[in-house]
Amino acid sequence: MPDKFVKDNDYTLSVIQNVAGGTLTRQFNFAAEQVTTLYERKAEMSHSLGEYSTGKATAVSVALATQMAIQKFSDLDSTAEVDLLRAKLVEMGGKIPSASGGKPKLTAPGG
């Protein structure tokens, strides 16, 4: 399935993918100049409880596992994806905050 792009607000774009039995969401926030990555996976297990007079009894257990990571744009090895998604957000009607000049800071603090 191809990526799904969602404009969360004027300065945030989410890229959603179905991968490895779960959902990978990368949220690019151009005001905070950071990307948040979320991986969610739902696991279901069925347990046979035996047979009763009405038939077979089954119990289902459901668990949701979530992993999250946050990175600053300046910590990324490459900003090529950031540049592409900035253009996509503007195309979708987003407005990049002028405080950052529309571009992420590329130098780390103190560098």
C-alpha positions in Angstrom: 0.0 0.0 0.0 1.4 3.4 -0.9 2.0 6.1 1.7 -1.0 8.1 3.0 -0.4 11.8 3.6 -2.4 13.6 6.3 -2.2 17.3 6.9 -2.7 17.4 10.7 -2.6 21.2 10.9 -0.9 24.1 9.0 2.6 23.0 10.1 2.4 19.2 10.6 2.2 16.4 8.0 1.8 12.7 8.9 3.0 10.0 6.6 1.2 6.7 7.3 2.4 3.2 6.0 1.2 -0.3 6.7 4.3 -2.4 7.4 5.2 -5.7 9.0 1.8 -6.4 10.4 1.4 -2.9 11.9 1.2 0.8 11.1 4.2 3.1 10.9 3.3 6.8 11.3 6.0 9.5 10.8 4.8 13.0 11.9 6.8 15.9 10.5 6.2 19.0 12.7 7.8 22.0 10.9 7.1 24.4 13.9 9.0 22.2 16.4 11.4 21.1 13.6 11.1 17.5 14.6 9.9 14.1 13.4 8.0 11.7 15.6 7.9 8.1 14.5 5.2 5.8 15.9 4.9 2.0 15.2 1.7 0.4 16.3 0.9 -3.3 16.1 -2.2 -5.1 17.2 -1.8 -8.7 18.2 -4.8 -11.1 18.5 -4.7 -14.6 20.0 -7.6 -17.1 20.0 -7.8 -19.6 22.8 -10.0 -22.7 22.6 -11.9 -23.1 25.9 -13.3 -26.5 25.0 -16.7 -27.6 23.9 -19.9 -27.0 25.7 -23.4 -28.2 25.0 -24.0 -25.3 22.6 -20.8 -25.9 20.6 -17.2 -24.7 20.7 -16.1 -21.9 23.1 -13.3 -19.5 22.1 -11.7 -16.6 23.8 -9.9 -13.8 22.0 -7.1 -11.7 23.5 -6.1 -8.4 21.9 -3.0 -6.4 22.7 -1.7 -3.1 21.2 2.0 -2.5 21.2 3.3 1.0 20.5 6.9 2.3 20.0 7.7 5.9 19.7 10.9 7.9 18.8 11.4 11.7 18.4 14.2 13.3 16.4 15.1 16.9 15.7 15.5 17.7 12.0 19.1 18.9 12.8 20.0 15.4 14.1 19.0 13.6 10.8 21.7 12.4 8.5 19.9 13.9 5.5 17.2 16.5 5.2 16.1 15.4 1.7 12.9 13.7 3.0 12.2 16.8 5.2 12.5 19.0 2.1 10.2 16.7 0.0 7.6 16.6 2.8 7.8 20.4 3.4 6.8 20.8 -0.3 4.0 18.2 0.1 2.6 20.1 3.1 2.6 23.4 1.3 1.0 21.7 -1.7 -1.8 20.5 0.7 -2.4 24.0 1.9 0.0 24.0 4.9 1.9 27.0 6.1 5.5 26.6 7.3 6.2 28.9 10.3 8.2 31.9 9.3 10.3 31.7 12.5 12.3 28.9 10.9 12.3 30.7 7.5 10.5 27.6 6.1 13.7 25.6 6.5 14.9 23.4 9.3 18.1 24.4 11.2 20.8 22.2 9.8 23.5 22.8 12.5 23.5 21.2 15.9 23.6 23.5 18.9 27.1 24.7 19.6 28.3 23.7 16.2 
